[in-house]
Amino acid sequence: MSGPNTPLSPEIAPPVPGAIWSALPVPAFLTALRNGRETILDCNPAAELFMSTSAPQIKGDPAFDRLSIDAPMDEAFARARTNRAPIFINDADVCTGDRAPMVCNLQIAPMNDLAETMLLMIAPRDIAGRLGRTRALKAAAKSAIGMAEMLAHEIKNPLAGIAGAAQLLSMGLRPNERELTDLIVAETRRIVKLLDQVEQFGDQRPPDRRATNIHDVLERARRSAVVGFGAHMAIHDAYDPSLPDAFADPDQLLQVFLNLLKNASEVQPKGGTIHVRTYFERGLQVQGHDGRRVALPLHVEIIDDGPGLPAAIADNVFEPFVSGRENGTGLGLALVSKIIAAHEGWIEVRSRPGETVFRVSLPLAETRRHSPATTSKEIR
């Protein structure tokens, strides 16, 4: 019989059915003692997303080198092993890498009769509070988006008539009398622009994904930026010339990069610098729409030297109608997040005063070349 400090192989299979392990909605880790330190044996897909890395990258690492938890974890694990009973810890601050601490609820439990393998589950408070109503929220959101798209389409028709009537009225007025009609036309166009964004956000069609050169799309976005909304910015690129094709819809990807460049430009109305960087790096994986793991080795970073995200919205920038700018719609980044999710990709943001980094991660085209399904059916 092996003791609690006996080295265990990191390739030990999880002592839970694979389907259940993959379907757990909260980050879960299997650990064992090695040389007196709690060591990661495996983690589920939710934990990979939580850690922004893959299971092979962290297997064999000391758990609390990877996770900084504001709680007496060594003592908690020891008690769970000794008593062969689960331990619950509520409202602990959990930090991973550069990410800001998150308030989480923790569960620690022995996984076998020898109490060697332990299960650590981490439920961020926002996840813990949402799990019971996720399906209802998704259905309500889908219904609300559909209604907003329909209303946007219907409202745009009378707005076009209002703008046309105002322009006709202005033709019979003296220049100093056209202020009100010009205001009507300008405000009508602003509302139409907002409704266009609502329609884009409500578009439920799957992306037309195919082999796509990321640099071609980035160059199209950069050219649009330098002659338009980003004319006051210095835009520099650092492309990896060996980057392979992504499996993506080039038109939707263009919308993503345009929105990110526009966001970086608008936070610095007096000018600044944007760096666009591409690189290849293995390790990040996500769970695809059909449950399989999707590798995301292609990365695009858009970096600005602006003031950073306001603290009040930093955790919710990808939610609809969340904006840090006066008169901002809050739909640009929400649309970016929606498109990347439909591509089975990943987007994250790191921000501090003087540097904000949006990183988009995408799958390779070659990994999907022989797949019979080339488009996503549902955004999860």
N, C-alpha and C positions, 0 to 999 in steps of 0.2 A: 504494500500500500504506500503510495507516495504522500509526502507531507505537504503542508500548505505552501512551502517555499520551493518545492520541486519545480524546475523549469518545465514549462509546457510548450508544446509546438504551437506557433502562431497559425498553423494551418488547420488547427482543430475546427471541425465543423460546428456551427451553432447548435446547441442542444434544443433547438426549437425547429418546427417545420419551416422549410425555406420560404414557402408562400406567406406564412404568418410573419416571419422575420422581415421580408421585403415590404409587407403591407402595413407594418407598424407606422402610424402617422407621426410619431415623435422620435427624436434621435435616441438610439439605443446602442450600447457598447457591451461587449463581452470582455471581461478582464480576468486576470489571474495574478497571483503574487510571483514576482521574479526578483530574487536578491533583495527581498524586503520591500519592493516597490510594486504598486498596482500597475499592471502592464496590459495594453490593449491587445486582445486576440482577434477581434473582428468588430465591425460596426455595420449597421443597416443603411439602406439608401438615404433615409431621412437624416441620419448622422453625417453622411458624406456631404449633403447639402448644407447642413448646419456648420460643418467644419470647412467647407469650400475646398475639399480634397477628396481623394478616393481611399477606400479601405486598404489597398495594398501599400499606400503611402504612409499609413500610420500604424499598421500592424507591427507589434513588437516594441512600440514606443511606450515609455512611461505615460500613463493616462494623464497625470497632472502636470506633465511638461506640455501637453497639448491643450489641456483644459485648466483654466484658472477659476477655482470655485471658492467663493467666500463662505466656507463652512468647514468644520473639522472632518474631512473626508476619510483620512486614515482611521480615525476612531470609529466612524460610521461603518466602514467596511469591516473592521475588526469585530464590531458588535454583531453585524449581520452574519459573519462567518461563525462566530462563537455560538450564537443563539439559533443559527440556521433559520432565521426569520427575516422578513423584509424590514427595511428602515425607510422612513419617509422624511424628507427635508423640504420645507416650504420656504418660498421667498428668498432663495439664495441667488447672489449675483454670479453669473457664469460668463467668462470671457474666453474667446477663442482667437488667438493671433492678435491682429490689429483691430478686431471688432470691439465696439464699445460693450460694456457689461450689459447683460440681459437678466431680468428677474425671472427665475425659473423655479419650478417644483421638481424635486428629484425623488427617484425611487431606487433603492439598492436591494438586491435580493440574490440569495444563493441559487445556483442553477442545477446542482446535482447533489447526491447524497454525501459526497466527500466535501462539499462546500468549497471546492477549489475554484470553479468557474463562477464568476459573479456577473450579474446583469445590472447595468446602470442605465436608467432611462431618465432623460432630461426633457421636461415639458416647459418650453417658454410660456410665460403667463398668457401671452396673447393667443398661443396655440391651445393651451389648456382651456381657455375660456371659450374657444370657438368650436372645438371638436364636435360638441353635441348638436350644433346648428349649421354645420358646413353645407349640407345638402340643401337645406331650406334657403340659405343665403345665396348659394349658386343659382338656384332656380329663380329667386327674386331678382338677382342681379341680371340674369339673362333676360327676364321679362322686362325689367326697367330699361335695359340697353335697347331692346327691340322697340319698346314704346318711344324712347328718345329718338331713335333713328327714323321712325315713321313720322313723328311730329316735326323733326328737322326738315324732312323732305316736303311736308305739307306747308310749313311756314315759309320756306324759301320762295314759293310761287307768288304769294301776295307781296312779299318784300320786294321782289323784282318789279312788280307793278307800282309799288310806292316810290321806288327809286326812279323809275321811268317817268312817273307823273311829276315828281319834284324837278327833274331835269327839264321837262317841257315847260313847267311854270317859270323856271329860271330864265328861259329864253326871252320872255316878255318883260323881264325886270331890268332895272338899271343896275350897274355893277355894285353900287353900295347897298342894294336891296337884296342881293343874292345870298346874304349870310345864312339866313334860315334854311333856304333850299339846299345850300351846300352842306349844311349841318345834317339835314335829313338824309342826303345821299351818302355822306361819310359814315353816319351811324348805321345806316342800312347795310352798307358794305361790311362794316365791322361785325354786325350780327350774322350776316351770311357767312363770313369767314368762320365764326364760332360754330355755326350749324354744320359747316363742312367738316370741322373737326369731330363733331358729335357723330356725323354719318360715318366717318372713317373709323371711329372707335366702335361703332355698332356693327360694322361689317363682320359677319360671321363666316365668310367664305374662307376655306383653308388656303394656305399659301401654295403657289405653284412652284414647288421646290425642284431644283435641278443644279447641276454643277455650275458654280458661280465664282468668278474671280473677285475676291473681296476688294482688291486694289482698284479694279475698274470702277466698282460701285463707290468706293471712297473718293476717287478722283472726280466723279460726277457730282458728288455732294460738295466737295471742296470748291469746285469751279462755281457752283451755284452760290456758295457762301461768300466767296471773295467779290462777287459782283453784286451781291444783294445785302442780306442781313448781317454778314460778317465782314463787310468792306472796311470797317474800322479796326479789325483784328489782324494780328500777324499769325498766320497759320503755317506750322512747320510739320513735316512728316518724317517718320522713321519707319519705313516699311521693310519687312523681311522679304527679300526678293524670291526666296525659295518656298514661300507659303503656298500649299496646295489649295485646290478649289474647295469651297464650302458647299454644303447641301442646303441651298437657300433659294428663296424667291428674290431675284435681284431688285425688283421694283419695291417690294416691301422693305428690303434691307436698305435701299436708298432712303426710304421714309425714316427709318430708324436713325441713320447717320445724319440726315438733315435736321431731325428734331434735336439730336444731341449737340450738333454744332450750333444750332440756333440758340439752344439753352445756354451754352457756354458763351455765346456772343452777347446775349441780352443781359447777362449778369454784370457785364462790364461795358456800359454805354459809352464810356470815355476811351475805350480801347484796352487791349491786353494781348496775351499770347495764348494760342491753342496749340497743343502738340497732339498729333495723331500717330499712334504707334501700333504696329502689328507684330505678332510673334507666335511661335509654335511652342506649346508646352503641354506635355501629357500629364495626366493625373486627375483632372476634374471630370467627373461623371455625374449624370443625373438619371433619374428614372423616367423612361419614355412613356408616351401615352398608353402603350400596350403592356407596360410593366417591365420591359427589358431595360438594361443599362445602356445609356448612350454616352459615348466618350465625346468630350468637347475640347479638342486640342488647339483650335484656332481662336486667337484672342485679338480683339481690337480695343485699344484704350484711347479715349478722348479726354485730354487733360487741360484744364484751364487754370490760370493763376489769379482767379477772382476771389471774392470774399468768403467763399465756402457756403454750404447750405445752412440756412437758419436752423438753430437747434430745435425749434418747435415743430419743424416738418421733416427733419433729417431721417426719421424712421419710416416716413409714409410718403416719400416723394413719388413712388410709382402708383399711388392710389389716385383714382379720378378726382378732379376738382381740388387737389392739393397743390397750392402754388405759393411761392415765396415772393412773387412780384405783384405790384399793384396792377390791377386789371388783367392779371394772368388767368387763363382758363383752367389750368391744372390738368389738361388733357394730353399735352405733348409727351410727357414721360410715361403717363398711363398707357398711351398708344404704343410707345416703344416697348414697354413691358409685355403688353398683350401680343405684339408681333413676335418677340423673342420667345415667349412661351409657346406660341404656335409652331415655332421652328425647333422645339425641344432643346432650346438653348438656355443660356443663363446670363443674367445681367446683374451687376452689383455696383455700388458706389462707395467710395471712400472720400471723405471730405474734411478739410480743416482750413482755417484762414490761409489763403495764398495758394491752395492746391485742392482741386476737386477732380477725381478720377472716376469716369464711368468705364467699366470694362464689360464688353460683350464677348461671350464665348459661344462658339458654334461647332456643329459636327462637320466631319469631313464628307465630301461627296463620294469618295471611293468606298466608304463603309456602307453606303446605301445603294451601290450600283446595281446589285442583284436583288434588291428588295422588291417584292411585288407591289407594296403600297408606297406610293411616292408622295402622298400628302397626308396631313394630319386631319382627323375627323372631328376632334374635339379639343378645346383648350381646357386644361385642368388647372 
